[in-house]
Every structure is written in structure tokens, then in C-alpha cells.
């Protein structure tokens, strides 16, 4: 109870301060028993408090268990995929037989596989549409099914190896492979090598003593390309069974560019013209292409675009589910899962069996075929003309006299262009487009002299030997002269990189008006949005390409809607030209892939490539090349640049053999990873492999700068100052380029102090003593862009033959 004071106020109690002494409780030696603790807690359980060490041990065990679970799930997923391939629930095992030697017969291999001794049931001869040497094989003993085909055409071979599960390389028993076989292996290795097997014939026909020597020599040849690979002799039915067992049980290699997309190879193709009334529309017009095949990879959605290799991008209208033509159980066909909206049975006229419509495309949700952005020429900023400009335009209109049709108003007449003005405009556009070519011509310091000093070749006399005459008959003189000029340009660029002679008849400030100087190539700023070409208004750009790529690939991996892996479906592709059907009828396989979002749109793609060792011919920048990028095949004229981590990259005039080069071009967007092959077409139609690499990025803001070097000679030297000549030839040019820094080949740096006279002499000051044998240089830069020459249609190449008599760059002497 609180006592009250006499005056009625409440008295405050004593509160101990912070310095109050606290004594320990008395240890009476007793402790509570477990029963007492339970009675006091009344069934309550206290929270277990773990020490820091215990928590660390627990987290360590959790991480270990999580890693074990992930490892187990990944192992189970790999085993499931391996068991699904060729089984009842998966697509047939697609095997491509490739002959690597002219003496190796791929037809004999397929004949053995068709034989009864293999224990299989041959089903549906010509099971791949258009491919004559293709068949399906069912092995009840192994509970697997296979599809075999063989190809010799390079384009077809590259197309089918992109989706093949296994490759069977047929070797010669003595030489292994020839030059064409080595060329095929280089292309397949660069594109992405799936699982493979090496077979050869004729070993059993050799004497017993020579069999071991032959196999040992053949293994020594193959170990360079295929280390630790097993060689299968294929001369008997027992060997065939061993090969089939190996193909069905070997570990499958995953290729990144195909595992993230849905794809199939056509097994049955029909074409229905859009206008059946017109008899000519089927031969020239558009129509609906019905493609049947097994879905592989990711689920196939009907609202996504599809790409047919070598023909372009198209839209789907619906997906059907016909009867499986290659059932593992020959009596009962595997039923498909019904779609969400219910199945509609459509009678099939050929098999008289119901065909299920799995899904139909919604036009509102279907992806568009728009590849280029819409260009608005009036989208730029405009200001209203002033009164003086209006009066000047009226005066110009009155002075202008031209012929116009009768009844044309003054306003309509202003839009009519005279022929002279149109020609002048075309000339201006041509000069601006070919500015880079002019730079390349001016960069060769000896090209004019070489052309003047070249003498006409002497005519072959009739007294020459017959062998020489036959050799000269097959020589193309124009191609020889062009090749010699290429080698001289490449050699000059190697000896004097980027050096350009200042023209005598044109002022340098006009000739090089698009160039500018940089204090430091590494740190000086360059606005990537400055003075962009008109082609940039036609392309698409991402705010962050890498973030978009990760998001789209993650969404594609999580998709579960659509035609699943292993289903046999029929795709209805609309607005397809009849040329696609003609290609199938000519014997070429039809490979189809489902595109990811945005992969039909154009942008600036960058590819990191390395020059192929077999190619020694100089490849110039902006030269037309043939690209095999993922499932696409097209032609383009790229530019080359150095592969660095800076924000500016120096352009390379030629494809260098000793360093990786970044190739920039206008092309449809493709999300990495994806292999890239570069080919160059000869005049006779043969395509040579030039370089191989992979996709790097999609970045229109990547700055590629072209450098030119103006050189001068020190005329008089006085310690740090010198009089330099031959860099410019008039006083105005010297004053124009005065702010640009100078350098020398011996590492000196300086600047222009003043001009001397009117003939191009100038006084320069350097950071140290200048030597008389030194050369004064000035670096100028301008941004360059690739040419818009994208062409999705590539002509079929001829059979590759090794080019004889190639000239090496080191063998040429500069004159």
C-alpha cells in the first residue's frame, strides 16, 4: 500500500539504479527432477535451441541431401529419355548412314540392316517422304524401332544430321575416308555431332594374319577424329545385330540448339492448292502443306511459327493425330491423349481410320510473320517552314519549267520528279552506298600502279606441248586475275595495316569527312545511337537480349501444352509455295522446326567464328557468304571485327586465320546456343567451308569502327619538333585535321603546331626526339554497318571437289 503524505500528494517509491548490486542465488545442491519439470510445464514443449555449430551441421546435411536429390532426379531424367527413344512411348530412333569414302557403299550397309538375319521387321519402305533409301525397322527382341536413311547431298546431309539421333559412318577398310569424307566430317563436327558409330566392310575377306594389321591401321587413322571409338566390322548378320544393339543402348549426345525447340522430319507430305478451280495454281501458287511425322524435342504448339529448312517461315492452322504408321506393337496402336477442347474424328480417305484434331490455331493468338518493323519516313522531327523559306519555294516553283499531263494542278505538279533529278538522286544514293568500297580501293597504295604496270599475257603458241594446252583450257583467266588481286590486297593490308594514301585531286577534309579522330580508342566516348542508317528502322532490338533469352528458354522448358515428344502428328501449314513440294518430290528430306518467340524478326546478329584450316583464300569484308545458323540457311554480306570486351571494336578488312573474329550481319533473331557454318560459293557452284563458330549475341548497338591511317614523312627534324610532308597537300586540310593527335611507328606521340606554306608542309611537336627513319601517322575512325543483302534462298551446291593449285599468301612477292 502506498502511503499518502500530509499534504495529500502521492509519495514516489524507491527505484534501484543501474549500479544496484545483484547477488547470485544460493546453491542449495538440489535440482528439479524430470517429473517436476513436466508437472511445471504441464505438457508444454520448449523450442529446441540449436547452437551455431549445430545449425551449420544441419545446413551442411541439407545441402548434401539436396545435391543427392538433384543428382538422382537428373540421372532418372537421363535414363527416362534414353529408354523413351525408340520405345513405345517415344519417337523412332533416327539413324543416318553417311559414306565417307567413294569406295564405301552405304547401300550395302542398309541392305544388311534390312535382312532377315538382323531379327527385325522392315516396315514402310520409303518411310521418309522423298528419300528413296529410307525404311523403318521394328525389333521385337529389343523392343525398339528405328528409322534409317542415307544422304549424299551436302545441304540434305546437314539438315538431317541436325535432328538425327545417331550417325553411322561407313569407312573404307584401307584408307578410312577421302577428301570429301574429311570435308563432311569438318562440317558435321562444327555443326554439332550427335551419337555415332564407325563401321567398315571387307575386313573379314582379308587373310587372318592381315586382319589385325588392317584394323590397327584403321584405328590409327580414326583416332585423330574419333578418339577411343569402337570400330564395328559389318560383314555378317551377327555383326548387324551387334551394331543395332549398340545404337539402341549407347549414350545420347544432347545438342543445345535442337533440345530447346520442337522439330520433326517429314514422313508423309501432301499439298493442297488454295485455289483448286485454277489448274495452274497448283504449280505456281500457294497452298496448304500437310506434313506428318514424329514430334521430337519440346512440345509442339499450334500458335507458334514453323521454319522449313531452306524455304522460310510459315504458320500452322491445325494439328491432327493420325494412326501411328510404325507401331512397336503390331496389333494395337498407341492411343493419344485427348486435347482439352475435345477430339473431333475425321475419316481418313487412305486408311479409313479416324483422325483426331488435337488443336486448331486461334488467329488472334497466332504469332505474326512480320519480320521487319514498319518504316515511317515521316517519323522524324519536323519544323514548320518560315516565311522566307515559303517565299523561296514559291520562287523556285515559278522558275521551274516542266511538262505535266493536261489537267494537272500546281500541287500535283510539285510531286512529279524530272528524269534528270531522278537520275541525280540515284547517283547520290549509289555513291553513298559504295563509299566503303571506295575506301577499300583507296586503301591499296599500289593498286593504281599495279594496274598501269600490268602487261598483257602472251598468247599460247601452237608449238606448246599438248599437256600444257589441256591444262590451260580449264583455266579461267578472269578468276585468276581476281584471285591475284585479292592476295595482293590481303598482303598489303598485312604489311601496311589500314594505311591510305591521301588523294591529290580531292581535298582530304572532303574525302575523309565521315571520319573523326579519337584521343583513346579504348576510353574515348562514341554514341551508339548517332547517325544510324535507314536500315536500322527495319530491325528489332531488345532492352536486354540475355535476360529475354533466359526467360524464353525457361518458358519453353516448362511448357506442357501442345503435341508432346513422340506423338505422330500431321501439321497443316498454310500459304506454302509449291516449290516446297517440288523439293520433296525431287528426293530431298523436309526438316521442320518450331520457332521460339521473336525468332522470325530481323536484327543485327553477331557470330564468333574461327577460320577453317583448309581454307587459304582471302575473304574480304562485306563479301557474300552462305550461312548455316541452327536450322536456318541463308546468304548475307557481313562485316568482320575484333573480339574484345571493350565498347568499341575495330573492323577487320579480311578474315584473319590466326585469331577469332566476330561476324556481324542482318539476319533473323536466333537464341544461342547454336552452331554456325560459313561457306563461300565458287564460280562453278561448289561451296567451300570458310569458317566455323557459334552465335555470340544480338546487339544492334555494338559499335564497329573502321580505321584508316594517313602517313607522312619527317622532312626536317629539330629535337622534338619536325617538319612533316606528304600527309596533306594543302593548307586547309592541315587546319581541318589539326586537333587530331599524331603518332609514329616508333611510339612517339605529338600534335600539329602550324601549317607551313600552301603545299601541305606542317610543323609538328612530339614528346621526344624524332628519328629520321620514323614515319608519322594519323588515325581516323568511322562507324560501319553490314549490308542488307539477306537472302533466305540458297542454291543447291554441286558435289564438293578439293581445289588444286591454291596459292599461299606467303608465296606472293609484292611488286
NORVEN-V255124 format. One line per field, one symbol per residue. ss: DSSP state (~ for helix, > for strand, _ for the rest). burial: 1 if it has 16 or more other C-alpha atoms within 10 Angstrom, else 0. A space follows every 10 residues. Layout:
ss=???
burial=???
//
This chain:
ss=___>_____> __________ __________ ___~~~~~~~ ~_________ _~~~~~~~~~ ~~~~~~~~~~ ~~~~~~~~~~ ~~~~______ __>>>>>>>_ _____~~~~~ ~~~~_~~~__ >>>_______ ___>>>>>>_ ___>>>>>>> ___~~~~~~~ ~~~__>>>>> >>___>__~~ ~~~~~~~~~~ ~___>>>>>> _______~~~ ~~~~~~~~~~ ~~________ >>>___~~~~ ~~~~~~~~~_ _____~~~~_ _>>>>__>>> >>>_______ ~~~~_>>>>> >>>>_>>__> _____>>>__ _>>>>>>>>> >_________ __________ ____>>>___ ___>>>>>>> __________ __________ ______~~~~ ~~~~~~~~~_ _________~ ~~~~____~~ ~~~~~~~~~~ ~~~_~~~~~~ ~~~___~~~~ ~~~_______ _____~~~~~ ~~~___~~~~ ~~~~~~~~~~ ~~~~~___>> _______~~~ ~____>____ __________ ___~~~~~__ ____~~~~~~ ~~~~~~~~__ __>____>>> >>>>>>>~~~ ~~~~~_____ >>>>______ _>>>>>>>>> >________> ___>>>>>>_ _>>>>>>_>> >>_____>>> >>_>______ >>>>>>>>__ ____>>>>>> >_____>>>> >>>>>>>>__ __>>>>>>>> >>>>>>>>__ >>>>>_____ ~~~~~~____ _>>>____>> >>>>>>____ >>>>>>____ ____>>>>>> >>>___>>>> >_________ ________~~ ~____
burial=0000000000 0000000000 0000000000 0000000000 0000000000 0000000000 0000000000 0000000000 0111111101 1111111111 1001110011 0111000111 0110011111 1111111110 0001111111 1001111111 1111111111 1110011001 1011111101 1111111111 1010000000 0001100110 0100000000 0111101011 1011001100 0100101101 1111111110 1111000000 1100111111 1111111111 1111111111 1111111111 1111011100 0000010000 0010000000 0000111111 1000001100 1100000000 0000000000 0000000000 0000000000 0000000000 0000000000 0000000001 0111111000 0000000000 0000000000 0000000000 0010011111 1110001111 1100001110 0100101100 1000000000 0000010011 1000000010 0010010000 0111111111 1111111101 1001001111 1111111111 1111111111 1100001111 1101111111 1111111111 1110001111 1111110001 1111111111 1111111111 1000011111 1111111111 0111111111 1111001000 1111111111 1111001101 1111000111 1111110001 1111110001 0000111111 1111111011 0100001001 0000000010 00000
//
